[in-house]
Each structure stands twice: as structure tokens, then as C-alpha cells.
Amino acid sequence: MSLKLIRQAFTSKQLLPKMWHSHALRDSYDIVIVGGGAHGLACA
């Protein structure tokens, strides 16, 4: 995706479609994940 994004930035004025969706938040959650990398897992 990164090369496509760079090429798009220099050659076109059209916006790329969204790659993620915005969902409504729930009132409560059972689990909270802090980060996904090594530092986030170490803190959890």
C-alpha cells in the first residue's frame, strides 16, 4: 500500500477510498488492548 499511496500523492488529485470504517462505540467493553507491538504487550 505504501508505494501506491506515494504514487497517488504525486500524480493525482483524487482521494483514495477509506481503508477502515468508523464504528459506533459501545457503552462498555470486556477487554481493552493497549497497543499491538512489543511495548503494548509488555505494558499489558
N, C-alpha and C positions, 0 to 999 in steps of 0.2 A: 504494500500500500504506500510506502513512503516515496518511492520513485514516481508513482502515479500522482501523488499529491504535489510533489515538486514540479513535475512537468505541467500539471494543471495550473499551478500558481504563475508560471511564466508565460503560458501560451493562451490561456482562456480567461474570459471574464465571467463564465458561468460558475455557479456554486455546485459543489459536489453534493450528492444526496447524503442525508444523515446516516451515520453508521451505527447509531444506538437510538433507543427510544426513551422517552421520558415517561416514567410511570408514576402514578399517584402513590404517595407514601401511606403506609398503614399506621394505625393507632399504636400498635405495639409489635415487637419482634421477639422471637425466641433466642436468636443468636446475633451478635454483632461481630463482623470480621474487620480487623484493623490491618489494612494493607494486605498485600498478597506476596510480597517478596520476603527475603530473609529477615529484614528488620521488623516487618509487621508480624511475622510468625514468632520472632523472639519476644516481642512485646506481649503477644497473646499468651 
